[in-house]
């Protein structure tokens, strides 16, 4: 109850209008469907029929969990507010009852500088669980952005941001043409449309299908990321079937760009990362947590000039 009240106060301070803040007890799916909202911010138990229903049927974004709320006098409290507002802004836009964004400590997205370092996260079977473990381990204030290429049915594309962003502060977003990547963001590659980047780093979407048998094409995205963001870029190949991207990993290694792979012991399916390793293109193997720790070190030690 107290946490819900605090969340409502903070959301209203941001300038958003809270139209419903109630106990889940006594609610059912029909009651939820009758509530007209622009987004849901849930604080429910992990095993919740209401949360499952919203994730499957809600026509608006669903965010699960705002994290532990620090004491309002602690130095972590302003950071928590900034993280929460940064998750809401890409989904809802500026509040209709707009207070100054400087008052809540979060600049509007167009004023954020483009990401200085971009890594591709590639996966297939077993990928969402592995990538979430990686992001959960990684602090979201790290000066890096990710492009996430996941072989998955197109019907699940819009659910990936909710799945991956739960219980961490990363801003996981579906693609918007013309947008820039910013530090702390994870851009989910589309399934039915192809994705590229302008020379200045803006997102380019095309109705032209992905080349080859895979959607999205990891091979294509590896070349696209390296072509625009090198040398401040890299790639991590997580759990998956097939060999999509192996040749492009070789091209990245020829340019001195890091390519890492999830190890067989931690992967649901090791075929895809193992194919890259067997080709001699992987310079580091490990669990998602080990790879997250390695990336923190790489950012701090290997790419300090731009950061």
SVG drawing of the C-alpha trace seen along z (x, -y; Angstrom):
<svg xmlns="http://www.w3.org/2000/svg" viewBox="-15 -23 57 50">
<polyline fill="none" stroke="black" stroke-width="0.4" points="0.0,0.0 2.7,-2.5 4.8,-1.7 1.8,-2.2 1.1,-5.6 4.7,-6.6 4.6,-5.6 1.4,-7.6 3.0,-10.6 6.1,-10.4 4.1,-9.8 2.0,-12.8 5.1,-14.8 6.4,-13.9 3.1,-15.3 1.4,-12.1 -2.2,-11.5 -2.8,-8.3 -6.3,-7.1 -6.1,-3.9 -4.1,-2.8 -5.7,0.0 -5.3,3.3 -5.1,6.3 -7.3,8.3 -10.8,8.3 -9.8,7.3 -10.4,9.7 -9.5,9.6 -12.8,8.0 -12.3,5.2 -8.8,4.5 -10.1,4.5 -12.6,1.8 -9.9,-0.6 -8.7,-2.9 -5.0,-3.6 -2.0,-4.6 0.3,-2.3 0.3,0.1 3.0,0.1 2.5,3.2 3.7,4.2 2.3,7.8 3.7,11.1 5.7,13.0 3.0,15.6 0.0,13.4 -3.0,14.2 -3.6,10.5 -0.1,9.8 -0.2,12.7 -3.5,11.5 -2.2,7.9 1.0,9.1 -1.0,11.2 -3.9,8.9 -3.2,5.3 -3.1,3.0 -0.9,0.5 2.6,1.0 3.0,3.0 5.9,2.3 6.5,4.8 8.0,3.4 9.5,0.1 12.3,1.6 12.9,1.0 12.2,-2.7 15.1,-4.2 14.4,-6.5 13.5,-9.9 16.5,-11.5 19.0,-9.1 21.3,-9.9 19.9,-6.9 16.4,-8.3 17.0,-10.9 18.7,-8.2 15.7,-5.9 13.4,-8.7 15.5,-9.4 15.5,-5.7 11.8,-5.4 11.1,-8.6 13.6,-7.4 11.5,-4.2 8.3,-6.1 9.3,-8.9 9.9,-6.6 6.6,-4.9 4.3,-7.8 6.1,-10.9 6.2,-14.1 3.5,-14.3 0.3,-16.1 0.4,-18.0 4.0,-18.7 6.3,-19.9 9.8,-20.9 11.8,-17.7 14.7,-19.4 12.6,-19.4 12.6,-15.6 16.1,-15.4 15.4,-13.7 16.0,-15.6 13.7,-14.9 14.9,-12.1 15.9,-14.4 18.3,-16.3 20.1,-13.1 23.4,-12.6 23.6,-9.6 25.2,-6.5 29.0,-6.5 29.4,-2.7 27.0,-0.1 27.1,3.6 24.9,6.2 23.3,8.9 22.3,11.8 20.3,14.9 17.8,17.5 16.4,20.5 16.9,19.7 17.9,16.1 15.5,14.0 16.3,15.7 20.1,15.5 19.9,11.8 17.8,10.9 20.4,12.5 23.1,10.4 21.1,7.2 20.1,7.9 23.8,8.2 24.8,5.0 24.3,1.5 22.0,-0.6 24.1,-3.7 26.9,-2.1 27.8,-4.3 26.8,-1.8 23.7,-0.9 22.6,2.4 20.9,3.6 19.1,6.9 18.6,9.4 16.4,12.3 15.0,15.0 11.5,15.1 7.9,15.2 6.8,11.7 3.9,11.9 6.3,11.8 8.3,8.8 6.3,6.2 6.5,8.3 10.3,8.4 10.8,5.0 8.6,6.0 10.3,9.4 13.8,8.0 13.3,4.8 11.6,6.4 13.5,5.8 16.3,3.8 16.7,0.2 17.6,0.7 15.2,-1.1 14.3,1.7 12.5,0.3 11.0,1.3 12.3,-0.5 11.2,-4.0 12.6,-5.2 14.8,-8.2 15.6,-7.8 19.1,-7.8 20.3,-5.1 21.2,-6.5 23.3,-5.2 21.2,-2.8 19.0,-1.7 18.4,1.7 16.8,1.5 14.9,4.6 15.4,5.4 12.1,5.8 11.0,9.1 9.0,8.2 10.9,5.0 14.7,4.7 16.8,2.4 19.9,0.3 21.6,-2.8 22.3,-6.1 26.0,-7.3 25.1,-9.6 23.6,-6.6 19.9,-7.2 17.6,-4.1 16.5,-3.3 13.6,-1.0 12.6,0.5 9.6,2.6 12.1,4.7 12.3,8.2 15.4,9.3 17.8,11.1 18.3,14.8 16.3,17.3 16.4,15.6 14.3,12.8 15.9,10.7 19.2,11.4 22.0,11.4 24.5,11.4 23.0,8.2 22.9,6.4 26.4,7.3 27.7,5.7 25.3,2.7 26.5,2.1 30.2,2.4 29.8,0.2 28.4,-2.8 29.7,-2.4 33.2,-0.9 35.5,-0.9 33.3,-1.6 31.2,1.6 31.2,5.3 29.0,8.4 27.9,11.1 26.3,14.3 24.0,15.9 22.0,19.2 20.5,20.3 20.1,22.7 21.7,22.3 24.7,20.4 23.3,17.0 26.1,14.4 29.2,16.6 30.7,15.1 30.0,11.5 31.7,12.3 34.8,13.1 34.6,9.8 34.3,8.0 37.3,9.9 39.3,8.9 38.6,5.3 39.7,5.9 36.2,5.7 35.3,7.8 33.1,10.9 32.1,12.9 30.0,16.0 27.9,17.6 29.4,20.9 27.8,24.3 27.3,24.9 25.0,22.0 23.2,21.9 19.9,23.6 21.1,24.3 24.8,23.9 24.7,24.4 24.9,20.8 27.5,19.5 29.5,22.7 29.6,22.2 31.2,18.8 33.7,20.2 34.6,23.2 35.3,20.8 37.9,19.1 36.0,15.8 35.1,15.7 37.7,14.0 35.8,14.7 33.3,17.3 31.3,17.4 27.9,17.3 25.7,14.2 26.8,13.0 30.5,13.5 30.0,11.7 28.3,8.8 31.2,8.4 33.7,8.6 31.8,5.8 32.0,3.6 35.7,4.0 36.0,3.5 34.1,0.2 36.2,-1.0 39.6,0.2 39.5,0.8 37.4,-2.1 38.1,-5.0 38.7,-7.7 35.2,-8.2 33.6,-7.5"/>
</svg>
